[in-house]
Amino acid sequence: MRELWRTFPGESLSSGNSFLHRDMVAPLQLTGRERYPAAGPLTVPVLRTPKVAVLAHHALEPYQLAAAVADRVFVTPSRAHPIPVLLEALREIEKLTPDATETEVYADVAVVLGNTDEHAETRLAQLNEAAGFVWAPDTHVFVGTADRLARELVGWREQFGLNGVRLRPAVLPDDADRVIRDVAPSLVGSAVLPTAGEGQSS
């Protein structure tokens, strides 16, 4: 991915005598990689190099991939594999991986929110009943109020050094609306969700 991004760098665009420096835009032929062939150049310039992100379920191979090539990794905590255990495993693999740098770690969390914890539990029960089975995604499911979720997210950041989270609303638009309306405002200005100009949001 990084090699492809370099086929049309943002610096090749200029406001000087020449709008495009053609010598900086070049095709790419990746040899020896028959399973995933790639060629360039890209059709649009890359003005800012994106982060390389991977989703790594708790297993050795995806952690090795994340440690070796990714800037950011999304992990899937569970009762059997809580966040501290996942972070420790990933950091140990990084130490054993040549040329690895410390990877930003984000947790995927599914959320069922309610006005009270009891209301959230009722909503989850109704969801299970409507589906005809117990909803069990591949990651931790938070069931409770927006305030308690915000406190837990701050705690994960402070206790474990987690870089951030990716919230998965159980029901659209209900839980997504609650995240935007109730959770996000509680986190603005914190290390979990900085205000504009303070850095990237988590």
Summary of the structure (lengths in Angstrom):
residues: 202
radius of gyration: 21.1
end to end distance: 23.0
largest distance: 66.5
contacts: 550
relative contact order: 0.10
helix: 39%
strand: 18%
